[in-house]
Amino acid sequence: FCYGHSSICTSSTGYSKSIIESTFLRDSEKWSALSRSGADVPVLYNSITKNIGARAELDDAYFIASERFLGDQKASYNQYLTFNLRIGERGAKASAHDVVLEGAGMKISQPIFGQGNPLPSTAAQTYRFKLHEDANNYGWQPKLQTKDFISVLANLTAIKIRATYTNGNRGTGYLDDVRLETAIQVAFGEKATWIESCTCPTGYIGPFCESCAPGFRHNPPGGGSFAECVPCNCNGHADLCDNDS
């Protein structure tokens, strides 16, 4: 990946497997819910069953992941998003946009039954989705190149899980045990071998070539980790400049 600045990398050392999870043991853990049209939907926390629920009125409802699942999640590439889901009614009908990831100005989605998962029912079932761009095997649409798929994960702005499956009629859905597999930089624990260490060309530094080296700046200014790094100019009076502006 290397933010597009290098194609040379090795497996990084010093990373261990980790999980970002919501088990809803005490509260809704800052998850929210929206209708398909974007209107707020109340999140219903059940302190007995330890899950969250959402009820649709005239439009499908979606569970919206809390902030801890968002941001830079490129370490989750080729790993799994899993969750438990049940609905309150029979006769579930899927759509092409039941599980949705948004980031870097792009959106990818797939039906709830994608990757061999079952249709929702009134019994709780576990759903497991691999975060990989191979559409033939994993079904994310639209089809993206590897760089673009990882770009979505590297700047993840939303994870949406459809809660209700009754084609716009009144319905309910219940979510529990959401898990996002990832890796963290620690020396102990089970090793995560999928994190890259990039060999950066001149002008770039960082394990993923995500920053400009001293004496270089992003072009365009404020372009972020994907932007090209070009030499500072400073009218010949300085060797260093702010690497972002």
Solvent accessible surface area in square Angstrom, and as a share of the most:
residue,aa,sasa,rsa
1,F,45,0.19
2,C,1,0.00
3,Y,17,0.07
4,G,46,0.44
5,H,33,0.15
6,S,21,0.14
7,S,113,0.73
8,I,109,0.56
9,C,62,0.37
10,T,93,0.54
11,S,69,0.45
12,S,21,0.13
13,T,123,0.72
14,G,29,0.28
15,Y,27,0.10
16,S,2,0.01
17,K,97,0.41
18,S,28,0.18
19,I,61,0.31
20,I,29,0.15
21,E,67,0.30
22,S,0,0.00
23,T,41,0.24
24,F,0,0.00
25,L,99,0.49
26,R,209,0.76
27,D,74,0.39
28,S,28,0.18
29,E,48,0.21
30,K,183,0.77
31,W,9,0.03
32,S,51,0.33
33,A,2,0.02
34,L,47,0.23
35,S,14,0.09
36,R,106,0.39
37,S,96,0.62
38,G,46,0.44
39,A,58,0.45
40,D,128,0.66
41,V,21,0.12
42,P,101,0.64
43,V,41,0.24
44,L,68,0.34
45,Y,68,0.26
46,N,63,0.32
47,S,70,0.45
48,I,154,0.78
49,T,69,0.40
50,K,75,0.32
51,N,13,0.06
52,I,0,0.00
53,G,1,0.01
54,A,1,0.01
55,R,108,0.40
56,A,2,0.01
57,E,88,0.39
58,L,164,0.81
59,D,43,0.22
60,D,10,0.05
61,A,0,0.00
62,Y,12,0.04
63,F,0,0.00
64,I,23,0.12
65,A,7,0.05
66,S,6,0.04
67,E,142,0.64
68,R,127,0.46
69,F,1,0.00
70,L,28,0.14
71,G,32,0.31
72,D,83,0.43
73,Q,15,0.07
74,K,28,0.12
75,A,21,0.16
76,S,0,0.00
77,Y,45,0.17
78,N,57,0.29
79,Q,21,0.09
80,Y,48,0.18
81,L,1,0.00
82,T,18,0.10
83,F,1,0.00
84,N,38,0.19
85,L,1,0.00
86,R,70,0.26
87,I,1,0.01
88,G,38,0.37
89,E,51,0.23
90,R,206,0.75
91,G,58,0.56
92,A,16,0.12
93,K,115,0.49
94,A,35,0.27
95,S,34,0.22
96,A,59,0.46
97,H,88,0.39
98,D,0,0.00
99,V,0,0.00
100,V,8,0.04
101,L,2,0.01
102,E,34,0.15
103,G,2,0.02
104,A,39,0.30
105,G,88,0.84
106,M,54,0.24
107,K,107,0.45
108,I,0,0.00
109,S,4,0.03
110,Q,2,0.01
111,P,32,0.20
112,I,0,0.00
113,F,104,0.43
114,G,13,0.13
115,Q,55,0.25
116,G,80,0.77
117,N,16,0.08
118,P,53,0.34
119,L,86,0.43
120,P,7,0.05
121,S,41,0.26
122,T,55,0.32
123,A,63,0.49
124,A,69,0.54
125,Q,45,0.20
126,T,85,0.50
127,Y,0,0.00
128,R,118,0.43
129,F,0,0.00
130,K,36,0.15
131,L,3,0.01
132,H,39,0.17
133,E,27,0.12
134,D,47,0.24
135,A,16,0.12
136,N,136,0.70
137,N,103,0.53
138,Y,54,0.21
139,G,26,0.25
140,W,2,0.01
141,Q,86,0.38
142,P,79,0.50
143,K,138,0.58
144,L,32,0.16
145,Q,138,0.61
146,T,60,0.35
147,K,97,0.41
148,D,51,0.27
149,F,1,0.01
150,I,11,0.06
151,S,6,0.04
152,V,0,0.00
153,L,1,0.00
154,A,11,0.09
155,N,75,0.39
156,L,5,0.02
157,T,80,0.47
158,A,10,0.08
159,I,3,0.01
160,K,50,0.21
161,I,0,0.00
162,R,2,0.01
163,A,0,0.00
164,T,0,0.00
165,Y,1,0.00
166,T,20,0.12
167,N,95,0.49
168,G,21,0.20
169,N,100,0.51
170,R,164,0.60
171,G,2,0.02
172,T,18,0.10
173,G,0,0.00
174,Y,55,0.21
175,L,0,0.00
176,D,30,0.16
177,D,52,0.27
178,V,1,0.00
179,R,99,0.36
180,L,2,0.01
181,E,46,0.21
182,T,9,0.05
183,A,10,0.08
184,I,82,0.41
185,Q,135,0.60
186,V,40,0.23
187,A,88,0.68
188,F,151,0.63
189,G,54,0.52
190,E,117,0.52
191,K,107,0.46
192,A,3,0.02
193,T,99,0.57
194,W,72,0.25
195,I,11,0.05
196,E,29,0.13
197,S,41,0.27
198,C,16,0.09
199,T,78,0.45
200,C,39,0.24
201,P,59,0.37
202,T,119,0.69
203,G,4,0.04
204,Y,29,0.11
205,I,81,0.41
206,G,31,0.30
207,P,68,0.43
208,F,30,0.12
209,C,0,0.00
210,E,45,0.20
211,S,37,0.24
212,C,3,0.02
213,A,14,0.11
214,P,103,0.65
215,G,16,0.15
216,F,40,0.17
217,R,68,0.25
218,H,15,0.07
219,N,64,0.33
220,P,84,0.53
221,P,81,0.51
222,G,52,0.50
223,G,32,0.31
224,G,31,0.30
225,S,35,0.23
226,F,78,0.33
227,A,9,0.07
228,E,96,0.43
229,C,11,0.07
230,V,26,0.15
231,P,89,0.56
232,C,22,0.13
233,N,110,0.56
234,C,46,0.27
235,N,127,0.65
236,G,70,0.68
237,H,164,0.73
238,A,52,0.40
239,D,123,0.64
240,L,118,0.59
241,C,41,0.25
242,D,88,0.46
243,N,67,0.34
244,D,67,0.35
245,S,86,0.55
